[in-house]
């Protein structure tokens, strides 16, 4: 089993955690911790940010933390130790950064379904994480 399992999820898409959460819990076992990660996406442009309230990202991060805590209370299997984390930025880079910060020894994450146009054109976040990770990554379909 693994001591620290990072589980990046998208709360708006249950397919990002419906299959990967049970596997992450199983891989952590009774002695490990599942680190549930939600990411607030980087706006990517100062031009876009100018149209939003000044505290938009700060509020989005606080809301994400609250939503992750509620997710953990509702969906984490009984007896599984779990922590929640909020990242901010581009998804693959943030996953790898948080994995290092929590000392993860495994990342468990969902992948796009095969044939997804986004995967064909730009590659999925899972592809990028697998390519650049220095620890095992379990990609769940």
Secondary structure, DSSP 8 states (H G I E B T S, - for coil): --SEEEEEE-TT-GGGTTTHHHHHHHHHTTT-EEEEEEEEE----HHHHTTS-TTHHHHHHHHHHHHHHHHHHHHS-TT-EEEEEEEEE-HHHHHHHHHHHHT-SEEEEE---TT-HHHHHH--HHHHHHHH-SSEEEEE-
